[in-house]
Amino acid sequence: MLEFFASKQDLKDLKIDLEDKMTKHRDDILTVLDKQTAILRRLDEERIFGSVRVDKLEKRTDKVEKDVKEIKIKLAIA
């Protein structure tokens, strides 16, 4: 392999250059993964909040329907 390079130093320089590039790409990949994780965490929190809100609205709706039925019975509309 050394026949393609002028010296062992060229090989060492190439190794250092490749290590630097790999480190930079690894850092870029980790940054993107961190951003994706934050987005997914936020979406999950919004999903949970939405589910809780829907449950509360359904309970209120059930109570209102029950109240309407009682009022209709008292007014003899039902």
N, CA, C and O atoms as a CHARMM CRD file, in Angstrom:
* protein
*
  312
    1    1 MET  N      0.81900  -1.19400   0.00000 PROA 1      0.00000
    2    1 MET  CA     0.00000   0.00000   0.00000 PROA 1      0.00000
    3    1 MET  C      0.86000   1.25400   0.00000 PROA 1      0.00000
    4    1 MET  O      0.46700   2.27800  -0.55800 PROA 1      0.00000
    5    2 LEU  N      2.01500   1.18100   0.61400 PROA 2      0.00000
    6    2 LEU  CA     2.87100   2.35400   0.68000 PROA 2      0.00000
    7    2 LEU  C      3.33800   2.81100  -0.69600 PROA 2      0.00000
    8    2 LEU  O      3.75500   3.95900  -0.84800 PROA 2      0.00000
    9    3 GLU  N      3.28000   1.96100  -1.67900 PROA 3      0.00000
   10    3 GLU  CA     3.74100   2.35300  -3.01500 PROA 3      0.00000
   11    3 GLU  C      2.87300   3.46000  -3.61900 PROA 3      0.00000
   12    3 GLU  O      3.32200   4.17600  -4.51400 PROA 3      0.00000
   13    4 PHE  N      1.62100   3.60700  -3.13100 PROA 4      0.00000
   14    4 PHE  CA     0.72300   4.64600  -3.65100 PROA 4      0.00000
   15    4 PHE  C      0.94000   5.99000  -2.95800 PROA 4      0.00000
   16    4 PHE  O      0.45000   7.01800  -3.42600 PROA 4      0.00000
   17    5 PHE  N      1.66500   5.98500  -1.85700 PROA 5      0.00000
   18    5 PHE  CA     1.90800   7.20800  -1.10100 PROA 5      0.00000
   19    5 PHE  C      3.39300   7.54500  -1.14800 PROA 5      0.00000
   20    5 PHE  O      4.23900   6.66500  -1.31000 PROA 5      0.00000
   21    6 ALA  N      3.69000   8.81900  -1.00400 PROA 6      0.00000
   22    6 ALA  CA     5.08100   9.25100  -1.07300 PROA 6      0.00000
   23    6 ALA  C      5.85700   8.79700   0.15900 PROA 6      0.00000
   24    6 ALA  O      7.05000   8.50500   0.07600 PROA 6      0.00000
   25    7 SER  N      5.17800   8.74100   1.29600 PROA 7      0.00000
   26    7 SER  CA     5.87900   8.34700   2.51800 PROA 7      0.00000
   27    7 SER  C      4.88300   7.83400   3.55700 PROA 7      0.00000
   28    7 SER  O      3.66700   7.88600   3.37200 PROA 7      0.00000
   29    8 LYS  N      5.44200   7.34500   4.63900 PROA 8      0.00000
   30    8 LYS  CA     4.58500   6.92100   5.74100 PROA 8      0.00000
   31    8 LYS  C      3.84600   8.11900   6.33100 PROA 8      0.00000
   32    8 LYS  O      2.74200   7.97100   6.85400 PROA 8      0.00000
   33    9 GLN  N      4.43600   9.27200   6.25200 PROA 9      0.00000
   34    9 GLN  CA     3.80000  10.48400   6.78300 PROA 9      0.00000
   35    9 GLN  C      2.51000  10.78500   6.00600 PROA 9      0.00000
   36    9 GLN  O      1.51300  11.21900   6.58400 PROA 9      0.00000
   37   10 ASP  N      2.54800  10.54500   4.67600 PROA 10     0.00000
   38   10 ASP  CA     1.32500  10.75300   3.88100 PROA 10     0.00000
   39   10 ASP  C      0.21200   9.83200   4.38900 PROA 10     0.00000
   40   10 ASP  O     -0.94800  10.23600   4.45700 PROA 10     0.00000
   41   11 LEU  N      0.56200   8.62200   4.73700 PROA 11     0.00000
   42   11 LEU  CA    -0.40800   7.66500   5.24900 PROA 11     0.00000
   43   11 LEU  C     -0.94600   8.11900   6.60200 PROA 11     0.00000
   44   11 LEU  O     -2.14500   8.01500   6.86200 PROA 11     0.00000
   45   12 LYS  N     -0.06900   8.62100   7.46100 PROA 12     0.00000
   46   12 LYS  CA    -0.49500   9.13400   8.75900 PROA 12     0.00000
   47   12 LYS  C     -1.40500  10.34800   8.59500 PROA 12     0.00000
   48   12 LYS  O     -2.40800  10.48800   9.29500 PROA 12     0.00000
   49   13 ASP  N     -1.03900  11.21900   7.66300 PROA 13     0.00000
   50   13 ASP  CA    -1.87000  12.40300   7.40500 PROA 13     0.00000
   51   13 ASP  C     -3.25600  12.00400   6.89000 PROA 13     0.00000
   52   13 ASP  O     -4.26600  12.59300   7.27500 PROA 13     0.00000
   53   14 LEU  N     -3.28700  11.01700   6.03200 PROA 14     0.00000
   54   14 LEU  CA    -4.55500  10.52800   5.50700 PROA 14     0.00000
   55   14 LEU  C     -5.41400   9.95000   6.63300 PROA 14     0.00000
   56   14 LEU  O     -6.62200  10.18100   6.68700 PROA 14     0.00000
   57   15 LYS  N     -4.78200   9.20500   7.52100 PROA 15     0.00000
   58   15 LYS  CA    -5.49500   8.62300   8.65800 PROA 15     0.00000
   59   15 LYS  C     -6.09000   9.71300   9.54400 PROA 15     0.00000
   60   15 LYS  O     -7.24900   9.62300   9.95100 PROA 15     0.00000
   61   16 ILE  N     -5.31200  10.72400   9.83600 PROA 16     0.00000
   62   16 ILE  CA    -5.78500  11.83500  10.66700 PROA 16     0.00000
   63   16 ILE  C     -6.94800  12.56000   9.97800 PROA 16     0.00000
   64   16 ILE  O     -7.94800  12.90100  10.61000 PROA 16     0.00000
   65   17 ASP  N     -6.79100  12.78400   8.67900 PROA 17     0.00000
   66   17 ASP  CA    -7.84600  13.46200   7.92000 PROA 17     0.00000
   67   17 ASP  C     -9.14500  12.64800   7.94000 PROA 17     0.00000
   68   17 ASP  O    -10.22800  13.20200   8.13000 PROA 17     0.00000
   69   18 LEU  N     -9.02800  11.34800   7.74300 PROA 18     0.00000
   70   18 LEU  CA   -10.21900  10.48800   7.76600 PROA 18     0.00000
   71   18 LEU  C    -10.86500  10.46500   9.14600 PROA 18     0.00000
   72   18 LEU  O    -12.09100  10.49400   9.25700 PROA 18     0.00000
   73   19 GLU  N    -10.05500  10.41300  10.19200 PROA 19     0.00000
   74   19 GLU  CA   -10.59600  10.42700  11.55000 PROA 19     0.00000
   75   19 GLU  C    -11.34300  11.73200  11.81700 PROA 19     0.00000
   76   19 GLU  O    -12.41600  11.72800  12.42000 PROA 19     0.00000
   77   20 ASP  N    -10.77500  12.84000  11.36700 PROA 20     0.00000
   78   20 ASP  CA   -11.43400  14.14200  11.55000 PROA 20     0.00000
   79   20 ASP  C    -12.77700  14.19000  10.82100 PROA 20     0.00000
   80   20 ASP  O    -13.77500  14.65600  11.37000 PROA 20     0.00000
   81   21 LYS  N    -12.79000  13.70300   9.58300 PROA 21     0.00000
   82   21 LYS  CA   -14.03500  13.70800   8.80900 PROA 21     0.00000
   83   21 LYS  C    -15.08000  12.79500   9.43600 PROA 21     0.00000
   84   21 LYS  O    -16.26000  13.14100   9.49200 PROA 21     0.00000
   85   22 MET  N    -14.64800  11.63400   9.90500 PROA 22     0.00000
   86   22 MET  CA   -15.59100  10.70200  10.52000 PROA 22     0.00000
   87   22 MET  C    -16.16700  11.28700  11.80600 PROA 22     0.00000
   88   22 MET  O    -17.35300  11.12500  12.09200 PROA 22     0.00000
   89   23 THR  N    -15.33000  11.96100  12.57200 PROA 23     0.00000
   90   23 THR  CA   -15.79100  12.59300  13.80600 PROA 23     0.00000
   91   23 THR  C    -16.81400  13.68000  13.50000 PROA 23     0.00000
   92   23 THR  O    -17.83100  13.79200  14.18500 PROA 23     0.00000
   93   24 LYS  N    -16.54600  14.48200  12.47100 PROA 24     0.00000
   94   24 LYS  CA   -17.47300  15.54800  12.09300 PROA 24     0.00000
   95   24 LYS  C    -18.80400  14.95900  11.64600 PROA 24     0.00000
   96   24 LYS  O    -19.86200  15.44500  12.04600 PROA 24     0.00000
   97   25 HSD  N    -18.76100  13.92700  10.82900 PROA 25     0.00000
   98   25 HSD  CA   -19.99800  13.30800  10.36000 PROA 25     0.00000
   99   25 HSD  C    -20.76700  12.65200  11.51600 PROA 25     0.00000
  100   25 HSD  O    -21.99500  12.70700  11.56600 PROA 25     0.00000
  101   26 ARG  N    -20.03500  12.04200  12.42800 PROA 26     0.00000
  102   26 ARG  CA   -20.68200  11.43600  13.59100 PROA 26     0.00000
  103   26 ARG  C    -21.38700  12.50800  14.41500 PROA 26     0.00000
  104   26 ARG  O    -22.51600  12.31400  14.86600 PROA 26     0.00000
  105   27 ASP  N    -20.71000  13.64300  14.60700 PROA 27     0.00000
  106   27 ASP  CA   -21.31000  14.74300  15.36200 PROA 27     0.00000
  107   27 ASP  C    -22.55600  15.27700  14.64700 PROA 27     0.00000
  108   27 ASP  O    -23.56000  15.57900  15.29200 PROA 27     0.00000
  109   28 ASP  N    -22.49300  15.39200  13.33200 PROA 28     0.00000
  110   28 ASP  CA   -23.64700  15.85500  12.56000 PROA 28     0.00000
  111   28 ASP  C    -24.81800  14.88100  12.70400 PROA 28     0.00000
  112   28 ASP  O    -25.96300  15.29600  12.88300 PROA 28     0.00000
  113   29 ILE  N    -24.52300  13.60500  12.62500 PROA 29     0.00000
  114   29 ILE  CA   -25.57200  12.58300  12.75600 PROA 29     0.00000
  115   29 ILE  C    -26.19500  12.63300  14.15400 PROA 29     0.00000
  116   29 ILE  O    -27.41600  12.56000  14.29400 PROA 29     0.00000
  117   30 LEU  N    -25.36500  12.75600  15.17600 PROA 30     0.00000
  118   30 LEU  CA   -25.88500  12.82100  16.54000 PROA 30     0.00000
  119   30 LEU  C    -26.73900  14.06800  16.75600 PROA 30     0.00000
  120   30 LEU  O    -27.74300  14.01800  17.46700 PROA 30     0.00000
  121   31 THR  N    -26.34500  15.18100  16.14600 PROA 31     0.00000
  122   31 THR  CA   -27.13500  16.40700  16.25200 PROA 31     0.00000
  123   31 THR  C    -28.51300  16.21600  15.63100 PROA 31     0.00000
  124   31 THR  O    -29.52000  16.61700  16.21300 PROA 31     0.00000
  125   32 VAL  N    -28.55800  15.61600  14.47100 PROA 32     0.00000
  126   32 VAL  CA   -29.84200  15.36600  13.80000 PROA 32     0.00000
  127   32 VAL  C    -30.69900  14.41200  14.62800 PROA 32     0.00000
  128   32 VAL  O    -31.90400  14.62000  14.76600 PROA 32     0.00000
  129   33 LEU  N    -30.08800  13.37700  15.17300 PROA 33     0.00000
  130   33 LEU  CA   -30.83800  12.42600  15.99900 PROA 33     0.00000
  131   33 LEU  C    -31.38700  13.09900  17.26300 PROA 33     0.00000
  132   33 LEU  O    -32.50300  12.80100  17.68900 PROA 33     0.00000
  133   34 ASP  N    -30.61200  13.99700  17.85600 PROA 34     0.00000
  134   34 ASP  CA   -31.09300  14.73600  19.02900 PROA 34     0.00000
  135   34 ASP  C    -32.30100  15.59800  18.67300 PROA 34     0.00000
  136   34 ASP  O    -33.26600  15.66800  19.43500 PROA 34     0.00000
  137   35 LYS  N    -32.24700  16.24900  17.52100 PROA 35     0.00000
  138   35 LYS  CA   -33.38000  17.07400  17.08200 PROA 35     0.00000
  139   35 LYS  C    -34.61700  16.21700  16.83600 PROA 35     0.00000
  140   35 LYS  O    -35.72400  16.59500  17.21900 PROA 35     0.00000
  141   36 GLN  N    -34.43100  15.07500  16.20300 PROA 36     0.00000
  142   36 GLN  CA   -35.56200  14.17500  15.94300 PROA 36     0.00000
  143   36 GLN  C    -36.15700  13.66600  17.24800 PROA 36     0.00000
  144   36 GLN  O    -37.37600  13.56500  17.38300 PROA 36     0.00000
  145   37 THR  N    -35.29300  13.34400  18.20900 PROA 37     0.00000
  146   37 THR  CA   -35.77500  12.87500  19.50100 PROA 37     0.00000
  147   37 THR  C    -36.60400  13.95600  20.19300 PROA 37     0.00000
  148   37 THR  O    -37.64600  13.66200  20.78000 PROA 37     0.00000
  149   38 ALA  N    -36.14500  15.19700  20.12500 PROA 38     0.00000
  150   38 ALA  CA   -36.89400  16.29900  20.73900 PROA 38     0.00000
  151   38 ALA  C    -38.25500  16.47000  20.07200 PROA 38     0.00000
  152   38 ALA  O    -39.25900  16.69000  20.74900 PROA 38     0.00000
  153   39 ILE  N    -38.28800  16.37000  18.75300 PROA 39     0.00000
  154   39 ILE  CA   -39.55500  16.49600  18.02000 PROA 39     0.00000
  155   39 ILE  C    -40.50400  15.36600  18.41200 PROA 39     0.00000
  156   39 ILE  O    -41.68300  15.60900  18.67100 PROA 39     0.00000
  157   40 LEU  N    -40.00300  14.14300  18.45800 PROA 40     0.00000
  158   40 LEU  CA   -40.84400  13.00600  18.81700 PROA 40     0.00000
  159   40 LEU  C    -41.35000  13.10400  20.25500 PROA 40     0.00000
  160   40 LEU  O    -42.49400  12.75200  20.54100 PROA 40     0.00000
  161   41 ARG  N    -40.50300  13.57600  21.14300 PROA 41     0.00000
  162   41 ARG  CA   -40.91700  13.74200  22.53700 PROA 41     0.00000
  163   41 ARG  C    -42.04400  14.76900  22.63200 PROA 41     0.00000
  164   41 ARG  O    -43.02500  14.56200  23.34600 PROA 41     0.00000
  165   42 ARG  N    -41.89400  15.87600  21.90500 PROA 42     0.00000
  166   42 ARG  CA   -42.92000  16.92400  21.90300 PROA 42     0.00000
  167   42 ARG  C    -44.23000  16.39700  21.31900 PROA 42     0.00000
  168   42 ARG  O    -45.30500  16.67200  21.85300 PROA 42     0.00000
  169   43 LEU  N    -44.14100  15.64400  20.23100 PROA 43     0.00000
  170   43 LEU  CA   -45.34700  15.07100  19.63300 PROA 43     0.00000
  171   43 LEU  C    -46.03800  14.10800  20.59600 PROA 43     0.00000
  172   43 LEU  O    -47.26600  14.08500  20.67600 PROA 43     0.00000
  173   44 ASP  N    -45.26400  13.32400  21.31500 PROA 44     0.00000
  174   44 ASP  CA   -45.83700  12.39000  22.26700 PROA 44     0.00000
  175   44 ASP  C    -46.53900  13.13800  23.40000 PROA 44     0.00000
  176   44 ASP  O    -47.62400  12.74400  23.82800 PROA 44     0.00000
  177   45 GLU  N    -45.92100  14.21200  23.88500 PROA 45     0.00000
  178   45 GLU  CA   -46.54200  15.02100  24.93500 PROA 45     0.00000
  179   45 GLU  C    -47.84700  15.63300  24.43700 PROA 45     0.00000
  180   45 GLU  O    -48.83700  15.66500  25.16700 PROA 45     0.00000
  181   46 GLU  N    -47.85200  16.12200  23.19200 PROA 46     0.00000
  182   46 GLU  CA   -49.06900  16.70000  22.62700 PROA 46     0.00000
  183   46 GLU  C    -50.14400  15.64000  22.45400 PROA 46     0.00000
  184   46 GLU  O    -51.32500  15.91500  22.66800 PROA 46     0.00000
  185   47 ARG  N    -49.75400  14.44100  22.07500 PROA 47     0.00000
  186   47 ARG  CA   -50.71700  13.34300  21.92700 PROA 47     0.00000
  187   47 ARG  C    -51.35700  13.02000  23.27300 PROA 47     0.00000
  188   47 ARG  O    -52.57200  12.84000  23.35900 PROA 47     0.00000
  189   48 ILE  N    -50.54300  12.94800  24.32000 PROA 48     0.00000
  190   48 ILE  CA   -51.06000  12.64700  25.65200 PROA 48     0.00000
  191   48 ILE  C    -51.99400  13.76900  26.11600 PROA 48     0.00000
  192   48 ILE  O    -53.08200  13.50300  26.62800 PROA 48     0.00000
  193   49 PHE  N    -51.56600  15.01900  25.93500 PROA 49     0.00000
  194   49 PHE  CA   -52.40100  16.15300  26.32700 PROA 49     0.00000
  195   49 PHE  C    -53.72500  16.12300  25.56700 PROA 49     0.00000
  196   49 PHE  O    -54.78300  16.34600  26.15400 PROA 49     0.00000
  197   50 GLY  N    -53.66900  15.85000  24.27500 PROA 50     0.00000
  198   50 GLY  CA   -54.88900  15.79600  23.45900 PROA 50     0.00000
  199   50 GLY  C    -55.82000  14.69700  23.92100 PROA 50     0.00000
  200   50 GLY  O    -57.03500  14.88900  23.97400 PROA 50     0.00000
  201   51 SER  N    -55.26300  13.55400  24.25600 PROA 51     0.00000
  202   51 SER  CA   -56.06900  12.42500  24.72700 PROA 51     0.00000
  203   51 SER  C    -56.76200  12.76700  26.03700 PROA 51     0.00000
  204   51 SER  O    -57.94400  12.47100  26.21100 PROA 51     0.00000
  205   52 VAL  N    -56.03500  13.38700  26.95700 PROA 52     0.00000
  206   52 VAL  CA   -56.61500  13.78800  28.24100 PROA 52     0.00000
  207   52 VAL  C    -57.71900  14.82200  28.01800 PROA 52     0.00000
  208   52 VAL  O    -58.77100  14.76200  28.65400 PROA 52     0.00000
  209   53 ARG  N    -57.47500  15.75500  27.12500 PROA 53     0.00000
  210   53 ARG  CA   -58.47200  16.79900  26.83400 PROA 53     0.00000
  211   53 ARG  C    -59.73700  16.18200  26.23800 PROA 53     0.00000
  212   53 ARG  O    -60.84300  16.56500  26.62000 PROA 53     0.00000
  213   54 VAL  N    -59.59700  15.25100  25.32700 PROA 54     0.00000
  214   54 VAL  CA   -60.75700  14.58000  24.72600 PROA 54     0.00000
  215   54 VAL  C    -61.54500  13.83200  25.79800 PROA 54     0.00000
  216   54 VAL  O    -62.77500  13.87100  25.80500 PROA 54     0.00000
  217   55 ASP  N    -60.84200  13.15300  26.70100 PROA 55     0.00000
  218   55 ASP  CA   -61.51800  12.44200  27.78400 PROA 55     0.00000
  219   55 ASP  C    -62.34300  13.40700  28.64500 PROA 55     0.00000
  220   55 ASP  O    -63.48400  13.11000  29.00100 PROA 55     0.00000
  221   56 LYS  N    -61.75800  14.55900  28.97300 PROA 56     0.00000
  222   56 LYS  CA   -62.48300  15.55300  29.78000 PROA 56     0.00000
  223   56 LYS  C    -63.71500  16.05900  29.03400 PROA 56     0.00000
  224   56 LYS  O    -64.78800  16.19600  29.62100 PROA 56     0.00000
  225   57 LEU  N    -63.56000  16.33300  27.74700 PROA 57     0.00000
  226   57 LEU  CA   -64.70000  16.81800  26.96000 PROA 57     0.00000
  227   57 LEU  C    -65.80200  15.75900  26.86600 PROA 57     0.00000
  228   57 LEU  O    -66.98600  16.08700  26.93800 PROA 57     0.00000
  229   58 GLU  N    -65.41600  14.49800  26.70800 PROA 58     0.00000
  230   58 GLU  CA   -66.41000  13.42200  26.65000 PROA 58     0.00000
  231   58 GLU  C    -67.17800  13.32000  27.96500 PROA 58     0.00000
  232   58 GLU  O    -68.39100  13.10900  27.95600 PROA 58     0.00000
  233   59 LYS  N    -66.48300  13.47000  29.09900 PROA 59     0.00000
  234   59 LYS  CA   -67.15700  13.42500  30.39800 PROA 59     0.00000
  235   59 LYS  C    -68.12800  14.58900  30.53900 PROA 59     0.00000
  236   59 LYS  O    -69.24700  14.42100  31.02400 PROA 59     0.00000
  237   60 ARG  N    -67.69000  15.77300  30.11100 PROA 60     0.00000
  238   60 ARG  CA   -68.58900  16.94100  30.17700 PROA 60     0.00000
  239   60 ARG  C    -69.79400  16.74300  29.27400 PROA 60     0.00000
  240   60 ARG  O    -70.91400  17.08800  29.64900 PROA 60     0.00000
  241   61 THR  N    -69.57400  16.19500  28.09700 PROA 61     0.00000
  242   61 THR  CA   -70.66900  15.95800  27.16200 PROA 61     0.00000
  243   61 THR  C    -71.65900  14.95900  27.74800 PROA 61     0.00000
  244   61 THR  O    -72.87100  15.14700  27.64700 PROA 61     0.00000
  245   62 ASP  N    -71.14200  13.89500  28.36000 PROA 62     0.00000
  246   62 ASP  CA   -72.02200  12.90900  28.98800 PROA 62     0.00000
  247   62 ASP  C    -72.85500  13.54900  30.10300 PROA 62     0.00000
  248   62 ASP  O    -74.04400  13.26200  30.24000 PROA 62     0.00000
  249   63 LYS  N    -72.22800  14.41000  30.89000 PROA 63     0.00000
  250   63 LYS  CA   -72.94400  15.08100  31.98100 PROA 63     0.00000
  251   63 LYS  C    -74.02400  15.99600  31.41800 PROA 63     0.00000
  252   63 LYS  O    -75.14500  16.01600  31.92700 PROA 63     0.00000
  253   64 VAL  N    -73.70000  16.74700  30.38100 PROA 64     0.00000
  254   64 VAL  CA   -74.67700  17.65000  29.76500 PROA 64     0.00000
  255   64 VAL  C    -75.84200  16.84000  29.19000 PROA 64     0.00000
  256   64 VAL  O    -76.99600  17.23300  29.36500 PROA 64     0.00000
  257   65 GLU  N    -75.57800  15.74000  28.52000 PROA 65     0.00000
  258   65 GLU  CA   -76.65100  14.90000  27.96900 PROA 65     0.00000
  259   65 GLU  C    -77.54400  14.36600  29.08400 PROA 65     0.00000
  260   65 GLU  O    -78.76500  14.31500  28.93700 PROA 65     0.00000
  261   66 LYS  N    -76.93900  13.97100  30.18800 PROA 66     0.00000
  262   66 LYS  CA   -77.71200  13.47500  31.32900 PROA 66     0.00000
  263   66 LYS  C    -78.59000  14.59600  31.88700 PROA 66     0.00000
  264   66 LYS  O    -79.76500  14.38600  32.18900 PROA 66     0.00000
  265   67 ASP  N    -78.00700  15.78300  32.02000 PROA 67     0.00000
  266   67 ASP  CA   -78.77100  16.92700  32.52700 PROA 67     0.00000
  267   67 ASP  C    -79.93200  17.27000  31.60200 PROA 67     0.00000
  268   67 ASP  O    -81.02400  17.58300  32.07700 PROA 67     0.00000
  269   68 VAL  N    -79.71500  17.21800  30.29400 PROA 68     0.00000
  270   68 VAL  CA   -80.76300  17.52300  29.31900 PROA 68     0.00000
  271   68 VAL  C    -81.89400  16.50700  29.44500 PROA 68     0.00000
  272   68 VAL  O    -83.06800  16.87500  29.40000 PROA 68     0.00000
  273   69 LYS  N    -81.54700  15.23500  29.60200 PROA 69     0.00000
  274   69 LYS  CA   -82.57800  14.19600  29.75600 PROA 69     0.00000
  275   69 LYS  C    -83.41800  14.44000  31.01200 PROA 69     0.00000
  276   69 LYS  O    -84.64200  14.30900  30.98500 PROA 69     0.00000
  277   70 GLU  N    -82.74600  14.79600  32.11500 PROA 70     0.00000
  278   70 GLU  CA   -83.46800  15.08300  33.37200 PROA 70     0.00000
  279   70 GLU  C    -84.39800  16.28000  33.21200 PROA 70     0.00000
  280   70 GLU  O    -85.52100  16.26300  33.71600 PROA 70     0.00000
  281   71 ILE  N    -83.94800  17.30100  32.52900 PROA 71     0.00000
  282   71 ILE  CA   -84.76200  18.49600  32.31400 PROA 71     0.00000
  283   71 ILE  C    -85.96600  18.14200  31.43300 PROA 71     0.00000
  284   71 ILE  O    -87.08500  18.58300  31.69900 PROA 71     0.00000
  285   72 LYS  N    -85.73700  17.36000  30.40100 PROA 72     0.00000
  286   72 LYS  CA   -86.85100  16.95300  29.52900 PROA 72     0.00000
  287   72 LYS  C    -87.89100  16.16300  30.28900 PROA 72     0.00000
  288   72 LYS  O    -89.09300  16.33300  30.08700 PROA 72     0.00000
  289   73 ILE  N    -87.40800  15.28100  31.17900 PROA 73     0.00000
  290   73 ILE  CA   -88.34200  14.49200  31.98300 PROA 73     0.00000
  291   73 ILE  C    -89.16000  15.41300  32.89300 PROA 73     0.00000
  292   73 ILE  O    -90.37400  15.25000  33.01000 PROA 73     0.00000
  293   74 LYS  N    -88.50000  16.37300  33.53400 PROA 74     0.00000
  294   74 LYS  CA   -89.18700  17.29000  34.44300 PROA 74     0.00000
  295   74 LYS  C    -90.19300  18.16400  33.67900 PROA 74     0.00000
  296   74 LYS  O    -91.25600  18.50300  34.19900 PROA 74     0.00000
  297   75 LEU  N    -89.84300  18.51900  32.44900 PROA 75     0.00000
  298   75 LEU  CA   -90.74700  19.33800  31.63700 PROA 75     0.00000
  299   75 LEU  C    -91.73800  18.50900  30.85300 PROA 75     0.00000
  300   75 LEU  O    -92.58000  19.05300  30.13900 PROA 75     0.00000
  301   76 ALA  N    -91.64700  17.21100  30.97900 PROA 76     0.00000
  302   76 ALA  CA   -92.52700  16.26700  30.27300 PROA 76     0.00000
  303   76 ALA  C    -92.40600  16.42700  28.76400 PROA 76     0.00000
  304   76 ALA  O    -93.40100  16.35400  28.04200 PROA 76     0.00000
  305   77 ILE  N    -91.20000  16.64100  28.30100 PROA 77     0.00000
  306   77 ILE  CA   -90.95400  16.77600  26.85800 PROA 77     0.00000
  307   77 ILE  C    -90.53500  15.42200  26.28200 PROA 77     0.00000
  308   77 ILE  O    -90.78500  15.13000  25.11300 PROA 77     0.00000
  309   78 ALA  N    -89.90800  14.61800  27.09600 PROA 78     0.00000
  310   78 ALA  CA   -89.34500  13.36500  26.59300 PROA 78     0.00000
  311   78 ALA  C    -90.37700  12.31200  26.35000 PROA 78     0.00000
  312   78 ALA  O    -90.04200  11.20700  25.92500 PROA 78     0.00000
